[in-house]
């Protein structure tokens, strides 16, 4: 099973922008993610079609499982 951390931000135009990161560290807390999201906003390091990122909206850790299918 693989994991992805998805951090979603709101931009100046009111749209949502998501950043995905593979293999987040085990035991990652909401406080750690919020601190990272605040740093991304403060440093203004990503561009978005709707303008600068202005606030943190949500964060998810997504678990994924790959299942191979037999082609007949």
TIRO-2110 file (N, C-alpha, C; in Angstrom, 1 decimal):
// TIRO-2110
0.8, -1.2, 0.0, N, 1, A
0.0, 0.0, 0.0, CA, 1, A
0.9, 1.2, 0.0, C, 1, A
0.6, 2.2, -0.8, N, 2, A
1.3, 3.4, -0.9, CA, 2, A
0.5, 4.5, -0.3, C, 2, A
1.1, 5.6, 0.1, N, 3, A
0.4, 6.8, 0.7, CA, 3, A
0.8, 8.0, -0.1, C, 3, A
-0.1, 9.0, -0.1, N, 4, A
0.1, 10.3, -0.7, CA, 4, A
-0.5, 11.3, 0.3, C, 4, A
0.3, 12.4, 0.6, N, 5, A
-0.2, 13.5, 1.3, CA, 5, A
-0.7, 14.5, 0.4, C, 5, A
-2.0, 14.9, 0.5, N, 6, A
-2.6, 15.9, -0.4, CA, 6, A
-2.9, 17.1, 0.5, C, 6, A
-2.2, 18.2, 0.1, N, 7, A
-2.5, 19.5, 0.8, CA, 7, A
-3.3, 20.4, -0.2, C, 7, A
-4.4, 20.9, 0.3, N, 8, A
-5.3, 21.7, -0.6, CA, 8, A
-5.3, 23.1, 0.0, C, 8, A
-5.1, 24.1, -0.9, N, 9, A
-5.0, 25.5, -0.6, CA, 9, A
-6.1, 26.3, -1.3, C, 9, A
-6.5, 27.5, -0.8, N, 10, A
-7.4, 28.4, -1.5, CA, 10, A
-6.5, 29.5, -2.1, C, 10, A
-6.8, 29.8, -3.4, N, 11, A
-6.0, 30.9, -4.0, CA, 11, A
-6.8, 32.2, -4.0, C, 11, A
-6.2, 33.3, -4.5, N, 12, A
-6.8, 34.6, -4.5, CA, 12, A
-8.2, 34.6, -5.2, C, 12, A
-8.3, 33.8, -6.2, N, 13, A
-9.5, 33.8, -7.0, CA, 13, A
-10.6, 32.9, -6.4, C, 13, A
-10.3, 32.3, -5.2, N, 14, A
-11.3, 31.5, -4.5, CA, 14, A
-11.3, 30.1, -5.0, C, 14, A
-10.4, 29.7, -5.9, N, 15, A
-10.3, 28.3, -6.3, CA, 15, A
-9.4, 27.5, -5.4, C, 15, A
-9.5, 26.2, -5.6, N, 16, A
-8.7, 25.3, -4.7, CA, 16, A
-7.5, 24.7, -5.6, C, 16, A
-6.4, 24.6, -4.9, N, 17, A
-5.2, 24.1, -5.5, CA, 17, A
-4.6, 23.0, -4.6, C, 17, A
-4.4, 21.8, -5.2, N, 18, A
-3.9, 20.7, -4.4, CA, 18, A
-2.4, 20.4, -4.8, C, 18, A
-1.6, 20.1, -3.8, N, 19, A
-0.3, 19.6, -4.0, CA, 19, A
-0.2, 18.2, -3.4, C, 19, A
0.3, 17.3, -4.1, N, 20, A
0.4, 15.9, -3.7, CA, 20, A
1.9, 15.5, -3.5, C, 20, A
2.2, 14.8, -2.4, N, 21, A
3.5, 14.3, -2.0, CA, 21, A
3.5, 12.9, -1.7, C, 21, A
4.3, 12.1, -2.4, N, 22, A
4.3, 10.7, -2.2, CA, 22, A
5.1, 10.3, -0.9, C, 22, A
4.7, 9.2, -0.3, N, 23, A
5.3, 8.7, 0.9, CA, 23, A
5.6, 9.6, 2.0, C, 23, A
4.5, 10.2, 2.6, N, 24, A
4.7, 11.1, 3.8, CA, 24, A
5.2, 10.2, 4.9, C, 24, A
6.0, 10.9, 5.8, N, 25, A
6.5, 10.1, 6.9, CA, 25, A
5.5, 9.6, 7.8, C, 25, A
5.8, 8.5, 8.4, N, 26, A
4.8, 7.8, 9.4, CA, 26, A
4.6, 8.7, 10.6, C, 26, A
3.4, 8.8, 11.0, N, 27, A
3.1, 9.5, 12.2, CA, 27, A
3.0, 11.0, 12.0, C, 27, A
2.9, 11.5, 10.8, N, 28, A
2.8, 12.9, 10.5, CA, 28, A
1.5, 13.4, 11.1, C, 28, A
1.6, 14.6, 11.8, N, 29, A
0.5, 15.2, 12.5, CA, 29, A
-0.1, 16.3, 11.7, C, 29, A
-1.3, 16.7, 12.0, N, 30, A
-2.0, 17.8, 11.4, CA, 30, A
-1.3, 19.1, 11.7, C, 30, A
-0.7, 19.2, 12.9, N, 31, A
0.1, 20.4, 13.2, CA, 31, A
1.3, 20.6, 12.3, C, 31, A
2.0, 19.5, 12.1, N, 32, A
3.2, 19.5, 11.2, CA, 32, A
2.8, 19.9, 9.8, C, 32, A
1.7, 19.4, 9.3, N, 33, A
1.2, 19.7, 7.9, CA, 33, A
0.8, 21.1, 7.9, C, 33, A
0.1, 21.6, 8.9, N, 34, A
-0.4, 23.0, 8.9, CA, 34, A
0.8, 24.0, 8.9, C, 34, A
1.9, 23.6, 9.6, N, 35, A
3.1, 24.4, 9.6, CA, 35, A
3.7, 24.5, 8.2, C, 35, A
3.8, 23.3, 7.6, N, 36, A
4.3, 23.3, 6.2, CA, 36, A
3.5, 24.1, 5.2, C, 36, A
2.2, 24.0, 5.4, N, 37, A
1.3, 24.7, 4.5, CA, 37, A
1.4, 26.2, 4.7, C, 37, A
1.5, 26.6, 6.0, N, 38, A
1.7, 28.1, 6.2, CA, 38, A
3.1, 28.6, 5.6, C, 38, A
4.1, 27.7, 5.6, N, 39, A
5.4, 28.1, 5.1, CA, 39, A
5.2, 28.2, 3.5, C, 39, A
4.5, 27.3, 2.9, N, 40, A
4.3, 27.4, 1.4, CA, 40, A
3.6, 28.7, 1.1, C, 40, A
2.6, 29.1, 1.9, N, 41, A
1.9, 30.3, 1.7, CA, 41, A
2.8, 31.5, 1.9, C, 41, A
3.5, 31.6, 3.0, N, 42, A
4.3, 32.7, 3.3, CA, 42, A
5.5, 32.9, 2.3, C, 42, A
6.0, 31.8, 1.8, N, 43, A
7.1, 32.0, 0.9, CA, 43, A
6.7, 32.2, -0.6, C, 43, A
5.4, 32.0, -0.8, N, 44, A
4.8, 32.2, -2.1, CA, 44, A
5.6, 31.5, -3.2, C, 44, A
5.8, 30.2, -3.1, N, 45, A
6.7, 29.5, -4.0, CA, 45, A
6.0, 28.8, -5.1, C, 45, A
4.7, 28.7, -5.1, N, 46, A
4.0, 28.1, -6.2, CA, 46, A
3.0, 29.1, -6.9, C, 46, A
2.9, 29.0, -8.2, N, 47, A
2.0, 29.8, -8.9, CA, 47, A
0.7, 29.0, -9.2, C, 47, A
-0.3, 29.8, -9.3, N, 48, A
-1.6, 29.2, -9.6, CA, 48, A
-2.4, 30.1, -10.6, C, 48, A
-3.2, 29.5, -11.5, N, 49, A
-3.9, 30.4, -12.4, CA, 49, A
-4.8, 31.4, -11.8, C, 49, A
-5.3, 31.1, -10.6, N, 50, A
-6.2, 31.9, -9.8, CA, 50, A
-5.5, 32.9, -8.9, C, 50, A
-4.2, 33.0, -9.0, N, 51, A
-3.4, 33.9, -8.1, CA, 51, A
-2.7, 33.2, -7.0, C, 51, A
-2.1, 34.0, -6.1, N, 52, A
-1.3, 33.4, -5.0, CA, 52, A
-2.2, 32.6, -4.1, C, 52, A
-1.5, 31.6, -3.5, N, 53, A
-2.2, 30.8, -2.4, CA, 53, A
-2.3, 31.6, -1.2, C, 53, A
-3.5, 31.7, -0.6, N, 54, A
-3.8, 32.6, 0.5, CA, 54, A
-4.2, 31.9, 1.8, C, 54, A
-4.6, 30.7, 1.7, N, 55, A
-5.0, 30.0, 3.0, CA, 55, A
-5.0, 28.5, 2.8, C, 55, A
-4.8, 27.8, 3.9, N, 56, A
-4.8, 26.3, 3.9, CA, 56, A
-6.3, 25.9, 4.0, C, 56, A
-6.7, 24.9, 3.1, N, 57, A
-8.1, 24.5, 3.1, CA, 57, A
-8.2, 23.1, 3.8, C, 57, A
-7.4, 22.1, 3.4, N, 58, A
-7.5, 20.8, 4.0, CA, 58, A
-6.2, 20.0, 3.7, C, 58, A
-6.1, 18.9, 4.4, N, 59, A
-5.0, 18.0, 4.2, CA, 59, A
-5.5, 16.5, 4.4, C, 59, A
-5.1, 15.7, 3.5, N, 60, A
-5.5, 14.2, 3.6, CA, 60, A
-4.3, 13.4, 3.4, C, 60, A
-4.2, 12.2, 4.1, N, 61, A
-3.3, 11.2, 3.7, CA, 61, A
-4.2, 10.1, 3.0, C, 61, A
-3.8, 9.8, 1.8, N, 62, A
-4.6, 8.9, 1.0, CA, 62, A
-3.8, 7.6, 0.9, C, 62, A
-4.5, 6.5, 1.2, N, 63, A
-3.9, 5.2, 1.1, CA, 63, A
-4.3, 4.6, -0.3, C, 63, A
-3.4, 4.0, -1.0, N, 64, A
-3.7, 3.4, -2.3, CA, 64, A
-3.2, 2.0, -2.4, C, 64, A
-4.0, 1.2, -3.0, N, 65, A
-3.6, -0.2, -3.3, CA, 65, A
-3.7, -0.5, -4.8, C, 65, A
-2.6, -1.0, -5.3, N, 66, A
-2.7, -1.4, -6.8, CA, 66, A
-3.1, -2.9, -6.9, C, 66, A
-4.0, -3.2, -7.8, N, 67, A
-4.4, -4.5, -8.0, CA, 67, A
-4.2, -4.9, -9.5, C, 67, A
-3.3, -5.8, -9.8, N, 68, A
-3.1, -6.2, -11.2, CA, 68, A
-4.3, -7.0, -11.7, C, 68, A
-4.7, -6.7, -12.9, N, 69, A
-5.7, -7.5, -13.6, CA, 69, A
-5.1, -8.4, -14.6, C, 69, A
-5.7, -9.6, -14.7, N, 70, A
-5.3, -10.5, -15.8, CA, 70, A
-6.0, -10.2, -17.0, C, 70, A
-5.3, -10.0, -18.1, N, 71, A
-6.0, -9.7, -19.4, CA, 71, A
-6.1, -11.0, -20.1, C, 71, A
-7.4, -11.2, -20.6, N, 72, A
-7.7, -12.5, -21.2, CA, 72, A
-7.7, -12.3, -22.7, C, 72, A
END
